[in-house]
């Protein structure tokens, strides 16, 4: 069974492997939106395309702290 924790781990592992296709797939659904003071995105591909340069030189992502609340997951990462 896919849990929020296992999905999040695979998502961040995909970033570390420079696997853009899987990064987009883990985010893709009909309800994806992302908003911040700098940018807003209405789909996963647009989000990943703009943010992909952050993956340069990335070798691993370490989950420092996680709080799991059913279908919600909050992570603190060492990127």
C-alpha positions as CSV (number, residue, x, y, z in Angstrom):
1,X,0.0,0.0,0.0
2,X,1.3,3.5,-0.9
3,X,1.5,5.7,2.2
4,X,2.2,9.4,2.2
5,X,5.6,8.6,3.8
6,X,6.6,6.1,1.0
7,X,5.4,8.4,-1.7
8,X,7.3,11.3,-0.3
9,X,10.5,9.2,0.1
10,X,10.3,8.1,-3.5
11,X,9.5,11.6,-4.7
12,X,12.6,13.0,-3.1
13,X,14.7,10.0,-4.2
14,X,13.7,10.9,-7.7
15,X,15.0,14.4,-7.3
16,X,18.3,13.1,-6.1
17,X,18.5,10.6,-9.0
18,X,17.8,13.5,-11.5
19,X,14.7,11.5,-12.6
20,X,12.5,14.4,-13.7
21,X,9.8,12.1,-15.2
22,X,9.2,10.4,-11.9
23,X,9.2,13.7,-10.0
24,X,6.4,14.9,-12.2
25,X,4.5,11.6,-11.9
26,X,4.6,11.7,-8.1
27,X,3.0,15.2,-8.2
28,X,0.6,14.6,-11.1
29,X,-3.1,14.7,-10.3
30,X,-6.1,16.7,-11.3
31,X,-5.8,18.9,-8.2
32,X,-2.1,19.9,-8.1
33,X,-1.5,23.6,-7.3
34,X,1.4,25.4,-5.7
35,X,1.5,29.0,-4.5
36,X,4.2,31.0,-2.9
37,X,5.0,34.7,-2.7
38,X,7.3,34.3,-5.7
39,X,5.4,31.9,-8.0
40,X,2.1,30.1,-8.5
41,X,1.7,26.9,-10.5
42,X,-1.4,25.1,-11.7
43,X,0.1,21.8,-12.7
44,X,3.0,19.5,-11.8
45,X,4.9,19.8,-15.0
46,X,5.1,23.6,-14.9
47,X,6.2,23.4,-11.2
48,X,9.0,20.9,-11.9
49,X,10.1,22.7,-15.1
50,X,10.7,26.0,-13.2
51,X,12.2,24.4,-10.1
52,X,14.3,21.8,-11.8
53,X,17.5,23.9,-11.6
54,X,17.5,23.2,-7.8
55,X,18.4,19.6,-8.6
56,X,21.8,20.5,-10.1
57,X,24.5,18.9,-7.9
58,X,21.9,17.2,-5.7
59,X,23.1,13.8,-4.6
60,X,20.8,12.9,-1.8
61,X,17.9,14.2,0.3
62,X,17.7,13.3,4.0
63,X,14.5,13.5,5.9
64,X,15.3,15.1,9.2
65,X,11.9,15.2,10.8
66,X,8.5,13.8,9.7
67,X,5.1,14.2,11.2
68,X,2.5,11.9,9.7
69,X,-1.2,12.7,10.2
70,X,-3.2,10.2,8.2
71,X,-3.1,11.3,4.6
72,X,-1.0,14.4,5.4
73,X,2.7,14.5,5.8
74,X,5.0,17.3,7.0
75,X,8.8,16.9,6.3
76,X,11.9,18.8,7.3
77,X,14.6,18.1,4.7
78,X,18.4,18.4,4.4
79,X,18.6,19.2,0.7
